[in-house]
C-alpha cells in the first residue's frame, strides 16, 4: 500500500500550493491516526524491552533510507534527554552512517550486511533490536532481525504494511497502516511521520519504565549547557521543594547529577545521596522511598 498510486492525487502536480499543503496536512493527521490501533502493541513492547535491557542491555536501531535515518534520530536523542549511555545504543543503517546525509538506496537490498552488522555488534540476549521499514520487507532490515533473533536478542518490528515479513519476524510487531502516499512511494511522508511518532512513544515509554522519568521530569537529563542547567535547577526546586540557591548548590555538589542533587537538597550529604541513588538502581522514586523508610 505504501507504494500505491492514489487516484485522488493523480493530478497533484497541477494543484495550487494552497490545496497541496492542505492535502499534506490531512495526510499527516491520517498518519498519526493510523497509530491508534497499535498503542497496546507499543506499550507491551516497551514494558518487555525495559525488562530485557536491565542495567546493561543495549538498544539497537536498524533501518534503511528514511526509516534508518528516523531510527538514528530517535536513538541519538536518548543520551541528552534521558542520560542513556552512549555505549548502550547501536545504530545499524544500510550503507553505513554516511547514509544519514548521502542516500545509499541500493544498500537496503544487501541482506548479508544486515546479518553481518548484528554479528559485528555482538548482539546478545540482553539487547533489544528495533527494525523499522515502511514496506515491512526491506532485505537488510529483515536479515538483521532474523540474525538478532538467532543471537537471542528481543526484537521489535515496525512497519506500515500489513502481513509483512518484518512484522512476522519481530518478537513484537507494531503496525501503522498508513496506506498510499500523496506522492506514490514517498514514505518520508505519511509512513515516516507514523514511524517517528512510534519511535518517540516507544523509546520514551522504555526510558520511563527504567526510572529515567519522575513526575513528568527528565531526571536523567544531561546538564550540558546553560539552558539545561537552568532547567535542572528548576527541576530540583520543584521536586525537593527547596530554594533556587539550595538547588544550585546541590547540583554543584552532585557534579550535575540531578537525582543525586535532589537528595542533597533534601538533606543528604553528597556521598550518602550518591550511594542511595545507586542502591535504588538509579530510580529516583525508589531512592526517595529508601530515605522515607530510613527516617520512619
Secondary structure, 3 states (H helix, E strand, C coil): CCCCECHHHCCHHHCCHHHHHHHHHHHHHHHHHCCHHHHHHHHHHHHHHHHHHCCCCCEEEEECHHHHHHHHHHHHHHHHHHCCCHHHEEEEECCCHHHHCCCCHHHHHCHHHHHHHHHHCCCCCCCEEEEEECCCCCHHHHHHHHHHHHCCCEEEEEECCCCCHHHHHCCEEEECCCCCECCCCCCCCHHHHHHHHHHHHHHHHHHHHCCCCECCECCCCCCCCHHHHHHHHHHHHHHHCCCHHHHHHHHHHCCCCHHHHHHHHCCCCHHHHHHHHHHCCCCHHHHHHHHHHHHC
